[in-house]
Amino acid sequence: MDVTEFGAWGSRQSMDGISMRLARQYVIADDSVPARFDILYGFAGLYPELAVRNRFSL
């Protein structure tokens, strides 16, 4: 396996409020190339003036 391209590599893309990140790096100890994939997202009220507070809890 040619590992010269896997020193350290990463990429990040953002689309429609969702951010995704991919990172890969060669591990010399076990001759592998693990990948890490992170997704960051959130939500917010689009119309806060229409929000209702419920005073009763379950």
Biopython code that builds the backbone (N, CA, C, O; Angstrom):
import numpy as np
from Bio.PDB.StructureBuilder import StructureBuilder

atoms = [
    (1, "MET", "N", (0.852, -1.173, 0.000)),
    (1, "MET", "CA", (0.000, 0.000, 0.000)),
    (1, "MET", "C", (0.897, 1.236, 0.000)),
    (1, "MET", "O", (1.810, 1.342, 0.819)),
    (2, "ASP", "N", (0.643, 2.159, -0.907)),
    (2, "ASP", "CA", (1.384, 3.412, -0.958)),
    (2, "ASP", "C", (0.739, 4.390, 0.021)),
    (2, "ASP", "O", (-0.388, 4.835, -0.194)),
    (3, "VAL", "N", (1.452, 4.722, 1.089)),
    (3, "VAL", "CA", (0.888, 5.576, 2.138)),
    (3, "VAL", "C", (1.404, 7.007, 2.070)),
    (3, "VAL", "O", (1.153, 7.788, 2.988)),
    (4, "THR", "N", (2.109, 7.371, 1.022)),
    (4, "THR", "CA", (2.670, 8.720, 0.936)),
    (4, "THR", "C", (1.592, 9.798, 0.896)),
    (4, "THR", "O", (1.846, 10.931, 1.304)),
    (5, "GLU", "N", (0.405, 9.473, 0.417)),
    (5, "GLU", "CA", (-0.666, 10.471, 0.342)),
    (5, "GLU", "C", (-1.422, 10.645, 1.655)),
    (5, "GLU", "O", (-2.259, 11.542, 1.755)),
    (6, "PHE", "N", (-1.157, 9.816, 2.668)),
    (6, "PHE", "CA", (-1.927, 9.836, 3.903)),
    (6, "PHE", "C", (-1.179, 10.431, 5.086)),
    (6, "PHE", "O", (-1.480, 10.062, 6.221)),
    (7, "GLY", "N", (-0.226, 11.325, 4.887)),
    (7, "GLY", "CA", (0.461, 11.955, 6.013)),
    (7, "GLY", "C", (-0.546, 12.542, 6.988)),
    (7, "GLY", "O", (-0.627, 12.106, 8.136)),
    (8, "ALA", "N", (-1.284, 13.489, 6.556)),
    (8, "ALA", "CA", (-2.419, 14.056, 7.292)),
    (8, "ALA", "C", (-3.287, 14.730, 6.246)),
    (8, "ALA", "O", (-2.793, 15.515, 5.437)),
    (9, "TRP", "N", (-4.561, 14.433, 6.257)),
    (9, "TRP", "CA", (-5.455, 14.947, 5.236)),
    (9, "TRP", "C", (-6.799, 15.269, 5.868)),
    (9, "TRP", "O", (-7.270, 14.540, 6.741)),
    (10, "GLY", "N", (-7.412, 16.354, 5.433)),
    (10, "GLY", "CA", (-8.718, 16.708, 5.961)),
    (10, "GLY", "C", (-9.489, 17.568, 4.988)),
    (10, "GLY", "O", (-8.915, 18.190, 4.094)),
    (11, "SER", "N", (-10.792, 17.596, 5.169)),
    (11, "SER", "CA", (-11.663, 18.398, 4.329)),
    (11, "SER", "C", (-12.887, 18.800, 5.138)),
    (11, "SER", "O", (-13.350, 18.051, 5.999)),
    (12, "ARG", "N", (-13.408, 19.997, 4.851)),
    (12, "ARG", "CA", (-14.623, 20.449, 5.533)),
    (12, "ARG", "C", (-15.546, 21.083, 4.506)),
    (12, "ARG", "O", (-15.107, 21.858, 3.656)),
    (13, "GLN", "N", (-16.824, 20.749, 4.591)),
    (13, "GLN", "CA", (-17.847, 21.290, 3.706)),
    (13, "GLN", "C", (-19.041, 21.712, 4.548)),
    (13, "GLN", "O", (-19.342, 21.096, 5.571)),
    (14, "SER", "N", (-19.710, 22.754, 4.116)),
    (14, "SER", "CA", (-20.908, 23.215, 4.802)),
    (14, "SER", "C", (-22.012, 23.407, 3.767)),
    (14, "SER", "O", (-21.802, 24.023, 2.723)),
    (15, "MET", "N", (-23.197, 22.865, 4.078)),
    (15, "MET", "CA", (-24.319, 22.990, 3.153)),
    (15, "MET", "C", (-25.619, 23.006, 3.945)),
    (15, "MET", "O", (-25.842, 22.144, 4.795)),
    (16, "ASP", "N", (-26.459, 23.966, 3.674)),
    (16, "ASP", "CA", (-27.778, 24.078, 4.307)),
    (16, "ASP", "C", (-27.708, 24.048, 5.829)),
    (16, "ASP", "O", (-28.577, 23.456, 6.470)),
    (17, "GLY", "N", (-26.695, 24.674, 6.420)),
    (17, "GLY", "CA", (-26.580, 24.747, 7.869)),
    (17, "GLY", "C", (-25.985, 23.522, 8.527)),
    (17, "GLY", "O", (-25.934, 23.450, 9.755)),
    (18, "ILE", "N", (-25.533, 22.555, 7.744)),
    (18, "ILE", "CA", (-24.894, 21.357, 8.289)),
    (18, "ILE", "C", (-23.433, 21.378, 7.875)),
    (18, "ILE", "O", (-23.118, 21.467, 6.688)),
    (19, "SER", "N", (-22.545, 21.296, 8.854)),
    (19, "SER", "CA", (-21.108, 21.301, 8.593)),
    (19, "SER", "C", (-20.570, 19.886, 8.773)),
    (19, "SER", "O", (-20.823, 19.243, 9.791)),
    (20, "MET", "N", (-19.823, 19.405, 7.773)),
    (20, "MET", "CA", (-19.250, 18.057, 7.824)),
    (20, "MET", "C", (-17.736, 18.144, 7.670)),
    (20, "MET", "O", (-17.225, 18.933, 6.875)),
    (21, "ARG", "N", (-17.028, 17.327, 8.438)),
    (21, "ARG", "CA", (-15.568, 17.319, 8.395)),
    (21, "ARG", "C", (-15.074, 15.879, 8.333)),
    (21, "ARG", "O", (-15.572, 15.007, 9.045)),
    (22, "LEU", "N", (-14.087, 15.642, 7.471)),
    (22, "LEU", "CA", (-13.463, 14.331, 7.330)),
    (22, "LEU", "C", (-11.967, 14.498, 7.539)),
    (22, "LEU", "O", (-11.349, 15.375, 6.935)),
    (23, "ALA", "N", (-11.379, 13.663, 8.390)),
    (23, "ALA", "CA", (-9.937, 13.702, 8.650)),
    (23, "ALA", "C", (-9.383, 12.289, 8.566)),
    (23, "ALA", "O", (-9.975, 11.344, 9.088)),
    (24, "ARG", "N", (-8.229, 12.153, 7.897)),
    (24, "ARG", "CA", (-7.556, 10.855, 7.781)),
    (24, "ARG", "C", (-6.070, 11.053, 8.031)),
    (24, "ARG", "O", (-5.503, 12.091, 7.686)),
    (25, "GLN", "N", (-5.447, 10.053, 8.631)),
    (25, "GLN", "CA", (-4.006, 10.107, 8.865)),
    (25, "GLN", "C", (-3.461, 8.691, 8.993)),
    (25, "GLN", "O", (-4.090, 7.821, 9.595)),
    (26, "TYR", "N", (-2.298, 8.477, 8.426)),
    (26, "TYR", "CA", (-1.639, 7.170, 8.467)),
    (26, "TYR", "C", (-1.122, 6.894, 9.873)),
    (26, "TYR", "O", (-0.533, 7.772, 10.503)),
    (27, "VAL", "N", (-1.341, 5.665, 10.372)),
    (27, "VAL", "CA", (-0.843, 5.237, 11.681)),
    (27, "VAL", "C", (0.264, 4.222, 11.436)),
    (27, "VAL", "O", (0.013, 3.120, 10.949)),
    (28, "ILE", "N", (1.486, 4.602, 11.777)),
    (28, "ILE", "CA", (2.634, 3.739, 11.497)),
    (28, "ILE", "C", (2.657, 2.496, 12.382)),
    (28, "ILE", "O", (3.224, 1.477, 11.986)),
    (29, "ALA", "N", (2.055, 2.557, 13.569)),
    (29, "ALA", "CA", (2.084, 1.436, 14.516)),
    (29, "ALA", "C", (1.403, 0.183, 13.966)),
    (29, "ALA", "O", (1.896, -0.928, 14.162)),
    (30, "ASP", "N", (0.270, 0.359, 13.278)),
    (30, "ASP", "CA", (-0.435, -0.820, 12.761)),
    (30, "ASP", "C", (-0.696, -0.747, 11.259)),
    (30, "ASP", "O", (-1.505, -1.511, 10.733)),
    (31, "ASP", "N", (-0.017, 0.165, 10.567)),
    (31, "ASP", "CA", (-0.083, 0.269, 9.107)),
    (31, "ASP", "C", (-1.522, 0.432, 8.612)),
    (31, "ASP", "O", (-1.946, -0.241, 7.673)),
    (32, "SER", "N", (-2.262, 1.334, 9.255)),
    (32, "SER", "CA", (-3.648, 1.572, 8.852)),
    (32, "SER", "C", (-3.859, 3.058, 8.570)),
    (32, "SER", "O", (-3.023, 3.897, 8.905)),
    (33, "VAL", "N", (-4.985, 3.358, 7.952)),
    (33, "VAL", "CA", (-5.359, 4.738, 7.648)),
    (33, "VAL", "C", (-6.787, 4.958, 8.143)),
    (33, "VAL", "O", (-7.730, 4.884, 7.355)),
    (34, "PRO", "N", (-6.960, 5.230, 9.449)),
    (34, "PRO", "CA", (-8.314, 5.453, 9.964)),
    (34, "PRO", "C", (-8.863, 6.803, 9.504)),
    (34, "PRO", "O", (-8.109, 7.729, 9.205)),
    (35, "ALA", "N", (-10.168, 6.889, 9.457)),
    (35, "ALA", "CA", (-10.850, 8.123, 9.072)),
    (35, "ALA", "C", (-11.797, 8.540, 10.188)),
    (35, "ALA", "O", (-12.374, 7.704, 10.883)),
    (36, "ARG", "N", (-11.943, 9.843, 10.341)),
    (36, "ARG", "CA", (-12.864, 10.402, 11.337)),
    (36, "ARG", "C", (-13.827, 11.314, 10.593)),
    (36, "ARG", "O", (-13.401, 12.165, 9.813)),
    (37, "PHE", "N", (-15.116, 11.143, 10.830)),
    (37, "PHE", "CA", (-16.155, 11.907, 10.151)),
    (37, "PHE", "C", (-17.003, 12.594, 11.205)),
    (37, "PHE", "O", (-17.655, 11.927, 12.009)),
    (38, "ASP", "N", (-17.002, 13.927, 11.210)),
    (38, "ASP", "CA", (-17.757, 14.710, 12.190)),
    (38, "ASP", "C", (-18.875, 15.469, 11.480)),
    (38, "ASP", "O", (-18.683, 15.996, 10.385)),
    (39, "ILE", "N", (-20.038, 15.519, 12.113)),
    (39, "ILE", "CA", (-21.174, 16.278, 11.590)),
    (39, "ILE", "C", (-21.640, 17.235, 12.677)),
    (39, "ILE", "O", (-21.870, 16.827, 13.816)),
    (40, "LEU", "N", (-21.778, 18.506, 12.325)),
    (40, "LEU", "CA", (-22.240, 19.525, 13.262)),
    (40, "LEU", "C", (-23.512, 20.152, 12.697)),
    (40, "LEU", "O", (-23.526, 20.642, 11.568)),
    (41, "TYR", "N", (-24.568, 20.130, 13.489)),
    (41, "TYR", "CA", (-25.820, 20.735, 13.058)),
    (41, "TYR", "C", (-26.543, 21.289, 14.278)),
    (41, "TYR", "O", (-26.189, 20.980, 15.415)),
    (42, "GLY", "N", (-27.518, 22.077, 14.043)),
    (42, "GLY", "CA", (-28.304, 22.642, 15.130)),
    (42, "GLY", "C", (-29.675, 23.039, 14.607)),
    (42, "GLY", "O", (-29.990, 22.845, 13.433)),
    (43, "PHE", "N", (-30.471, 23.591, 15.484)),
    (43, "PHE", "CA", (-31.782, 24.033, 15.059)),
    (43, "PHE", "C", (-32.141, 25.299, 15.825)),
    (43, "PHE", "O", (-31.609, 25.565, 16.903)),
    (44, "ALA", "N", (-33.019, 26.045, 15.268)),
    (44, "ALA", "CA", (-33.492, 27.281, 15.887)),
    (44, "ALA", "C", (-34.937, 27.501, 15.435)),
    (44, "ALA", "O", (-35.369, 27.000, 14.397)),
    (45, "GLY", "N", (-35.647, 28.245, 16.228)),
    (45, "GLY", "CA", (-37.015, 28.572, 15.855)),
    (45, "GLY", "C", (-37.030, 29.554, 14.693)),
    (45, "GLY", "O", (-36.387, 30.602, 14.755)),
    (46, "LEU", "N", (-37.753, 29.226, 13.643)),
    (46, "LEU", "CA", (-37.819, 30.122, 12.496)),
    (46, "LEU", "C", (-38.716, 31.323, 12.774)),
    (46, "LEU", "O", (-38.469, 32.420, 12.273)),
    (47, "TYR", "N", (-39.754, 31.110, 13.572)),
    (47, "TYR", "CA", (-40.675, 32.183, 13.923)),
    (47, "TYR", "C", (-40.828, 32.228, 15.443)),
    (47, "TYR", "O", (-41.805, 31.690, 15.964)),
    (48, "PRO", "N", (-39.903, 32.846, 16.170)),
    (48, "PRO", "CA", (-39.995, 32.858, 17.630)),
    (48, "PRO", "C", (-41.257, 33.559, 18.143)),
    (48, "PRO", "O", (-41.686, 33.296, 19.266)),
    (49, "GLU", "N", (-41.849, 34.432, 17.357)),
    (49, "GLU", "CA", (-43.068, 35.120, 17.791)),
    (49, "GLU", "C", (-44.263, 34.165, 17.849)),
    (49, "GLU", "O", (-45.285, 34.506, 18.445)),
    (50, "LEU", "N", (-44.158, 32.981, 17.245)),
    (50, "LEU", "CA", (-45.229, 31.989, 17.283)),
    (50, "LEU", "C", (-45.018, 30.934, 18.366)),
    (50, "LEU", "O", (-45.804, 29.993, 18.470)),
    (51, "ALA", "N", (-43.978, 31.078, 19.165)),
    (51, "ALA", "CA", (-43.667, 30.091, 20.206)),
    (51, "ALA", "C", (-44.702, 30.143, 21.327)),
    (51, "ALA", "O", (-45.269, 31.197, 21.614)),
    (52, "VAL", "N", (-44.941, 28.992, 21.954)),
    (52, "VAL", "CA", (-45.882, 28.872, 23.061)),
    (52, "VAL", "C", (-45.177, 28.179, 24.209)),
    (52, "VAL", "O", (-44.468, 27.193, 24.002)),
    (53, "ARG", "N", (-45.367, 28.690, 25.423)),
    (53, "ARG", "CA", (-44.784, 28.050, 26.606)),
    (53, "ARG", "C", (-45.877, 27.241, 27.302)),
    (53, "ARG", "O", (-46.957, 27.756, 27.590)),
    (54, "ASN", "N", (-45.583, 25.975, 27.566)),
    (54, "ASN", "CA", (-46.526, 25.088, 28.236)),
    (54, "ASN", "C", (-46.199, 25.095, 29.726)),
    (54, "ASN", "O", (-45.078, 24.748, 30.101)),
    (55, "ARG", "N", (-47.128, 25.473, 30.575)),
    (55, "ARG", "CA", (-46.853, 25.538, 32.010)),
    (55, "ARG", "C", (-47.117, 24.220, 32.711)),
    (55, "ARG", "O", (-46.809, 24.082, 33.895)),
    (56, "PHE", "N", (-47.677, 23.250, 32.009)),
    (56, "PHE", "CA", (-47.930, 21.929, 32.579)),
    (56, "PHE", "C", (-46.809, 20.993, 32.165)),
    (56, "PHE", "O", (-46.423, 20.955, 30.997)),
    (57, "SER", "N", (-46.289, 20.244, 33.117)),
    (57, "SER", "CA", (-45.233, 19.283, 32.780)),
    (57, "SER", "C", (-45.736, 17.871, 33.028)),
    (57, "SER", "O", (-46.643, 17.659, 33.832)),
    (58, "LEU", "N", (-45.154, 16.924, 32.348)),
    (58, "LEU", "CA", (-45.557, 15.519, 32.506)),
    (58, "LEU", "C", (-44.826, 14.878, 33.641)),
    (58, "LEU", "O", (-45.036, 13.698, 33.923)),
]
sb = StructureBuilder()
sb.init_structure("model")
sb.init_model(0)
sb.init_chain("A")
sb.init_seg("    ")
for serial, (resi, resn, name, xyz) in enumerate(atoms, 1):
    if name == "N":
        sb.init_residue(resn, " ", resi, " ")
    sb.init_atom(name, np.array(xyz, "f"), 0.0, 1.0, " ", f" {name:<3s}", serial, name[0])
structure = sb.get_structure()
